[in-house]
């Protein structure tokens, strides 16, 4: 979950692995308005096979995600306002 304010930070992490926590993610980088890169150690999660699901916590707007490289340890999240312009909005991201 990203709170949409200032530099992106992970506010909360939840997973089937009970020891997963916010500090396990090695980098959360602001890529400009409406772009956030999230990375983690290779041993943290199994390889991802599909793009992440993104849901906005505020709006109107739209959010989506993509794998940086298939089965890699990073995803990029994009959020836009109602006009389609990049905007730093609050979001949740699900990794599968």
Buried (B, 14 or more C-beta within 10 A) or exposed (E): BBBBEEEBBBEEBEEEEEEBEEEBBEEBEBEEBBBBBBBBEEEBBEEBEEBBEBEBBEBEBBBBBEBEEEEEBBBBBBBBBEEEEBBBBBBBBEBE
